[in-house]
């Protein structure tokens, strides 16, 4: 059961990160940015969401074990 919950949580974080990246790229394109710039902003947004999830996991791990 714990493994299934872990995999579901990882999948949810990845989906949220992809949605944030897609939104950042779309907003960059609407702002008039070129494709490489929009992809860079999407990559930064994706990385930020993954980093935030890792930081929250590290902060909460003493309480969960």
N, CA, C and O atoms as a GROMACS GRO file, in nm:
protein
  260
    1UNK      N    1   0.082  -0.119   0.000
    1UNK     CA    2   0.000   0.000   0.000
    1UNK      C    3   0.086   0.126   0.000
    1UNK      O    4   0.055   0.224  -0.067
    2UNK      N    5   0.195   0.122   0.076
    2UNK     CA    6   0.282   0.240   0.085
    2UNK      C    7   0.350   0.268  -0.048
    2UNK      O    8   0.369   0.384  -0.085
    3UNK      N    9   0.387   0.163  -0.120
    3UNK     CA   10   0.453   0.181  -0.249
    3UNK      C   11   0.357   0.244  -0.350
    3UNK      O   12   0.396   0.331  -0.427
    4UNK      N   13   0.233   0.200  -0.349
    4UNK     CA   14   0.134   0.256  -0.439
    4UNK      C   15   0.109   0.403  -0.409
    4UNK      O   16   0.096   0.484  -0.501
    5UNK      N   17   0.104   0.437  -0.283
    5UNK     CA   18   0.084   0.578  -0.245
    5UNK      C   19   0.204   0.662  -0.286
    5UNK      O   20   0.188   0.775  -0.332
    6UNK      N   21   0.323   0.608  -0.270
    6UNK     CA   22   0.444   0.679  -0.312
    6UNK      C   23   0.445   0.703  -0.463
    6UNK      O   24   0.476   0.814  -0.508
    7UNK      N   25   0.412   0.602  -0.541
    7UNK     CA   26   0.409   0.616  -0.686
    7UNK      C   27   0.301   0.714  -0.732
    7UNK      O   28   0.322   0.791  -0.825
    8UNK      N   29   0.188   0.710  -0.666
    8UNK     CA   30   0.080   0.804  -0.699
    8UNK      C   31   0.120   0.948  -0.667
    8UNK      O   32   0.089   1.039  -0.743
    9UNK      N   33   0.189   0.967  -0.557
    9UNK     CA   34   0.235   1.101  -0.520
    9UNK      C   35   0.339   1.152  -0.618
    9UNK      O   36   0.336   1.269  -0.657
   10UNK      N   37   0.431   1.066  -0.658
   10UNK     CA   38   0.532   1.106  -0.756
   10UNK      C   39   0.466   1.142  -0.889
   10UNK      O   40   0.504   1.241  -0.951
   11UNK      N   41   0.371   1.064  -0.931
   11UNK     CA   42   0.300   1.093  -1.056
   11UNK      C   43   0.225   1.226  -1.048
   11UNK      O   44   0.224   1.303  -1.144
   12UNK      N   45   0.164   1.253  -0.934
   12UNK     CA   46   0.092   1.379  -0.916
   12UNK      C   47   0.186   1.498  -0.921
   12UNK      O   48   0.154   1.600  -0.981
   13UNK      N   49   0.302   1.487  -0.859
   13UNK     CA   50   0.400   1.596  -0.860
   13UNK      C   51   0.450   1.620  -1.002
   13UNK      O   52   0.466   1.735  -1.043
   14UNK      N   53   0.474   1.514  -1.077
   14UNK     CA   54   0.520   1.531  -1.214
   14UNK      C   55   0.412   1.596  -1.301
   14UNK      O   56   0.443   1.680  -1.385
   15UNK      N   57   0.287   1.556  -1.282
   15UNK     CA   58   0.178   1.617  -1.360
   15UNK      C   59   0.165   1.766  -1.327
   15UNK      O   60   0.147   1.848  -1.417
   16UNK      N   61   0.174   1.800  -1.200
   16UNK     CA   62   0.166   1.942  -1.160
   16UNK      C   63   0.283   2.019  -1.218
   16UNK      O   64   0.267   2.133  -1.263
   17UNK      N   65   0.402   1.959  -1.216
   17UNK     CA   66   0.519   2.026  -1.272
   17UNK      C   67   0.504   2.046  -1.423
   17UNK      O   68   0.541   2.152  -1.475
   18UNK      N   69   0.451   1.948  -1.492
   18UNK     CA   70   0.429   1.962  -1.636
   18UNK      C   71   0.325   2.069  -1.668
   18UNK      O   72   0.339   2.144  -1.764
   19UNK      N   73   0.220   2.075  -1.586
   19UNK     CA   74   0.119   2.178  -1.607
   19UNK      C   75   0.175   2.317  -1.582
   19UNK      O   76   0.144   2.411  -1.655
   20UNK      N   77   0.257   2.331  -1.479
   20UNK     CA   78   0.321   2.461  -1.452
   20UNK      C   79   0.414   2.500  -1.566
   20UNK      O   80   0.419   2.616  -1.605
   21UNK      N   81   0.487   2.403  -1.618
   21UNK     CA   82   0.578   2.431  -1.730
   21UNK      C   83   0.500   2.471  -1.855
   21UNK      O   84   0.540   2.564  -1.926
   22UNK      N   85   0.392   2.402  -1.882
   22UNK     CA   86   0.311   2.436  -1.999
   22UNK      C   87   0.250   2.574  -1.985
   22UNK      O   88   0.246   2.651  -2.081
   23UNK      N   89   0.204   2.606  -1.866
   23UNK     CA   90   0.149   2.740  -1.842
   23UNK      C   91   0.254   2.848  -1.856
   23UNK      O   92   0.226   2.954  -1.912
   24UNK      N   93   0.374   2.823  -1.806
   24UNK     CA   94   0.481   2.922  -1.820
   24UNK      C   95   0.520   2.942  -1.966
   24UNK      O   96   0.544   3.055  -2.009
   25UNK      N   97   0.525   2.833  -2.041
   25UNK     CA   98   0.559   2.845  -2.183
   25UNK      C   99   0.450   2.920  -2.259
   25UNK      O  100   0.480   3.003  -2.344
   26UNK      N  101   0.326   2.891  -2.229
   26UNK     CA  102   0.216   2.958  -2.298
   26UNK      C  103   0.215   3.108  -2.265
   26UNK      O  104   0.196   3.191  -2.354
   27UNK      N  105   0.235   3.141  -2.138
   27UNK     CA  106   0.239   3.282  -2.100
   27UNK      C  107   0.358   3.354  -2.164
   27UNK      O  108   0.347   3.470  -2.202
   28UNK      N  109   0.470   3.284  -2.175
   28UNK     CA  110   0.586   3.345  -2.239
   28UNK      C  111   0.559   3.370  -2.387
   28UNK      O  112   0.596   3.475  -2.440
   29UNK      N  113   0.495   3.274  -2.453
   29UNK     CA  114   0.463   3.293  -2.596
   29UNK      C  115   0.362   3.406  -2.615
   29UNK      O  116   0.372   3.484  -2.710
   30UNK      N  117   0.264   3.414  -2.525
   30UNK     CA  118   0.166   3.523  -2.535
   30UNK      C  119   0.230   3.659  -2.510
   30UNK      O  120   0.182   3.762  -2.558
   31UNK      N  121   0.340   3.658  -2.435
   31UNK     CA  122   0.412   3.782  -2.406
   31UNK      C  123   0.504   3.821  -2.522
   31UNK      O  124   0.563   3.929  -2.520
   32UNK      N  125   0.515   3.735  -2.621
   32UNK     CA  126   0.596   3.766  -2.738
   32UNK      C  127   0.735   3.707  -2.735
   32UNK      O  128   0.820   3.745  -2.816
   33UNK      N  129   0.761   3.615  -2.646
   33UNK     CA  130   0.893   3.552  -2.639
   33UNK      C  131   0.911   3.453  -2.754
   33UNK      O  132   0.814   3.399  -2.808
   34UNK      N  133   1.036   3.431  -2.789
   34UNK     CA  134   1.065   3.332  -2.894
   34UNK      C  135   1.050   3.192  -2.835
   34UNK      O  136   1.038   3.174  -2.714
   35UNK      N  137   1.049   3.092  -2.925
   35UNK     CA  138   1.033   2.954  -2.879
   35UNK      C  139   1.144   2.910  -2.784
   35UNK      O  140   1.113   2.850  -2.681
   36UNK      N  141   1.272   2.939  -2.813
   36UNK     CA  142   1.376   2.898  -2.718
   36UNK      C  143   1.360   2.963  -2.580
   36UNK      O  144   1.383   2.898  -2.478
   37UNK      N  145   1.320   3.089  -2.578
   37UNK     CA  146   1.298   3.157  -2.450
   37UNK      C  147   1.180   3.096  -2.376
   37UNK      O  148   1.186   3.079  -2.254
   38UNK      N  149   1.074   3.065  -2.447
   38UNK     CA  150   0.957   3.004  -2.384
   38UNK      C  151   0.991   2.866  -2.328
   38UNK      O  152   0.946   2.831  -2.219
   39UNK      N  153   1.070   2.789  -2.402
   39UNK     CA  154   1.110   2.657  -2.352
   39UNK      C  155   1.202   2.669  -2.231
   39UNK      O  156   1.197   2.585  -2.140
   40UNK      N  157   1.286   2.772  -2.229
   40UNK     CA  158   1.371   2.794  -2.112
   40UNK      C  159   1.288   2.828  -1.990
   40UNK      O  160   1.314   2.778  -1.880
   41UNK      N  161   1.188   2.913  -2.008
   41UNK     CA  162   1.100   2.948  -1.895
   41UNK      C  163   1.020   2.827  -1.849
   41UNK      O  164   0.996   2.811  -1.729
   42UNK      N  165   0.980   2.742  -1.941
   42UNK     CA  166   0.909   2.620  -1.903
   42UNK      C  167   1.001   2.527  -1.824
   42UNK      O  168   0.958   2.467  -1.725
   43UNK      N  169   1.125   2.516  -1.867
   43UNK     CA  170   1.220   2.430  -1.795
   43UNK      C  171   1.247   2.483  -1.655
   43UNK      O  172   1.259   2.406  -1.560
   44UNK      N  173   1.256   2.614  -1.642
   44UNK     CA  174   1.278   2.674  -1.510
   44UNK      C  175   1.157   2.648  -1.420
   44UNK      O  176   1.173   2.618  -1.301
   45UNK      N  177   1.038   2.660  -1.474
   45UNK     CA  178   0.917   2.636  -1.394
   45UNK      C  179   0.909   2.488  -1.352
   45UNK      O  180   0.874   2.458  -1.238
   46UNK      N  181   0.939   2.398  -1.444
   46UNK     CA  182   0.938   2.256  -1.412
   46UNK      C  183   1.038   2.224  -1.302
   46UNK      O  184   1.007   2.152  -1.207
   47UNK      N  185   1.158   2.277  -1.315
   47UNK     CA  186   1.262   2.254  -1.215
   47UNK      C  187   1.223   2.312  -1.080
   47UNK      O  188   1.251   2.252  -0.976
   48UNK      N  189   1.159   2.428  -1.080
   48UNK     CA  190   1.118   2.491  -0.955
   48UNK      C  191   1.014   2.407  -0.882
   48UNK      O  192   1.020   2.393  -0.759
   49UNK      N  193   0.920   2.351  -0.954
   49UNK     CA  194   0.818   2.268  -0.890
   49UNK      C  195   0.879   2.140  -0.835
   49UNK      O  196   0.845   2.098  -0.724
   50UNK      N  197   0.968   2.076  -0.909
   50UNK     CA  198   1.033   1.955  -0.861
   50UNK      C  199   1.120   1.985  -0.739
   50UNK      O  200   1.123   1.908  -0.643
   51UNK      N  201   1.192   2.098  -0.742
   51UNK     CA  202   1.275   2.137  -0.628
   51UNK      C  203   1.191   2.167  -0.505
   51UNK      O  204   1.227   2.129  -0.394
   52UNK      N  205   1.079   2.234  -0.525
   52UNK     CA  206   0.989   2.264  -0.414
   52UNK      C  207   0.934   2.136  -0.353
   52UNK      O  208   0.925   2.124  -0.231
   53UNK      N  209   0.897   2.041  -0.436
   53UNK     CA  210   0.847   1.913  -0.384
   53UNK      C  211   0.954   1.838  -0.306
   53UNK      O  212   0.926   1.777  -0.204
   54UNK      N  213   1.078   1.843  -0.355
   54UNK     CA  214   1.187   1.778  -0.283
   54UNK      C  215   1.214   1.846  -0.150
   54UNK      O  216   1.242   1.780  -0.050
   55UNK      N  217   1.206   1.979  -0.147
   55UNK     CA  218   1.230   2.052  -0.022
   55UNK      C  219   1.120   2.024   0.080
   55UNK      O  220   1.148   2.008   0.199
   56UNK      N  221   0.996   2.019   0.035
   56UNK     CA  222   0.886   1.988   0.126
   56UNK      C  223   0.899   1.845   0.179
   56UNK      O  224   0.873   1.819   0.296
   57UNK      N  225   0.938   1.754   0.092
   57UNK     CA  226   0.958   1.615   0.135
   57UNK      C  227   1.069   1.605   0.240
   57UNK      O  228   1.056   1.534   0.339
   58UNK      N  229   1.178   1.676   0.216
   58UNK     CA  230   1.288   1.674   0.311
   58UNK      C  231   1.249   1.738   0.444
   58UNK      O  232   1.292   1.693   0.550
   59UNK      N  233   1.168   1.843   0.438
   59UNK     CA  234   1.127   1.909   0.562
   59UNK      C  235   1.028   1.824   0.642
   59UNK      O  236   1.029   1.827   0.765
   60UNK      N  237   0.944   1.748   0.573
   60UNK     CA  238   0.843   1.669   0.641
   60UNK      C  239   0.887   1.527   0.674
   60UNK      O  240   0.817   1.456   0.746
   61UNK      N  241   1.001   1.485   0.623
   61UNK     CA  242   1.042   1.346   0.646
   61UNK      C  243   1.064   1.309   0.792
   61UNK      O  244   1.037   1.195   0.829
   62UNK      N  245   1.112   1.399   0.879
   62UNK     CA  246   1.122   1.358   1.020
   62UNK      C  247   0.988   1.330   1.086
   62UNK      O  248   0.980   1.250   1.179
   63UNK      N  249   0.885   1.394   1.038
   63UNK     CA  250   0.752   1.376   1.096
   63UNK      C  251   0.680   1.253   1.042
   63UNK      O  252   0.589   1.201   1.105
   64UNK      N  253   0.723   1.206   0.923
   64UNK     CA  254   0.654   1.094   0.859
   64UNK      C  255   0.716   0.959   0.892
   64UNK      O  256   0.655   0.855   0.863
   65UNK      N  257   0.833   0.958   0.950
   65UNK     CA  258   0.898   0.830   0.982
   65UNK      C  259   0.881   0.794   1.127
   65UNK      O  260   0.929   0.689   1.170
   0.00000   0.00000   0.00000
